[in-house]
Amino acid sequence: MHLPEDQLRAGHIPADLYRQIPPGTDVRRVVIVQQAPRSYKGPIVLTLVIAAGSVAVLLVIAFVVQVIAAAAVAVLSATGGLSYTINRASKTRKGH
């Protein structure tokens, strides 16, 4: 029983706590309350949820911007104000 937690579980009162008990107190009726160990589960899950939410929001924004851009190109090309073409260059050069 080297650790204070082991001593408290076994019912032994460590010397530093024993000195804090007022004289005349029945040590058999003393209850020592320990603070629960800190759990990091909650903050880790919260961080993961925030990160996943941020990624989801960025993906939705990117999708909306893409749809708006495609709609703008379609409207402008239909009205004759803009034409959008993709030219694929031939892999072999002719004439040389």
N, C-alpha and C positions, 0 to 999 in steps of 0.2 A: 504494500500500500504506500507507494511513493507519491502518488498524485493526490492533491487535495480533494478531487472529485471522488476518488476511491475511499478516502477517509470519511467523507460526508455520507457516502452510501452505506458504509459499514457502521455508521452511528458515532464515529469518533469526531470530536471537536478539535480542529487544529489549534495550536497554542495562540496564534495571533487573534483568532476569534474568541478563544476562551478568556483572554484578558479583557475583552470588550463586554463580557457579560457582567452585569452588576453583582456585587457580593450578596450572598444569601439566596440567589436564584437556583431553583431546582433544575440542574442541567438535563435531567431526564425528560423535562417538559419543554426544552428549547427546540424550536423548529428553525432550521436554517433553510432559507429560500435561495435557490440559485437562479441566476438569469439564464433563460433559454439560449442555446447557441444560435447565432445569426444565420438565417437562411438566405442564400443568394439566388434561390430559384425564381422568386418574383421579379427582381430587377433584370435578370437575364432574359426571362420570357418577355418582359415589357420591351426590352431593347430589340429583341428579335421581331416582335410585332410591329414596332415603329419602323424598323428597317424594311420589313416586307410591305408595310403600308406605303412607305415612301416610294419603293420600286413600283408598286401597283399604280400609284398616282402618276408617276413619270411615264409609265407605259400608256396610260389612258390619255395623258396630255399629248404624247407623241402621235398616238392614233388619231386623235381629234385634229391635230395640226395637219396630218397627212390627208385626211378626208377633206378638210377645208381647202387645202392647196389643190387637190385634184378637182374639187368642185369649181374653184376659181379658174383653173386652166380650161375646164370643159365649158364654162360660161363664156370666157373670153374667146376661145376658139370658135364657138358657135356663132358669136356675134361678129367674127372676122377681125377682132382686135389683136389676136395673138394666135400664132400657130406653133405647135410643139411637135417636132419630128426627131426621130432617132436615126442617125445615119451610121450604118455599120460599114466600116472600111473593108475592102476586099483584102484578103491575106496575100494575094499575089498581085504585084504591081504590073499593070498593063502598059505597054509602050516602051519598056526598057529591056 
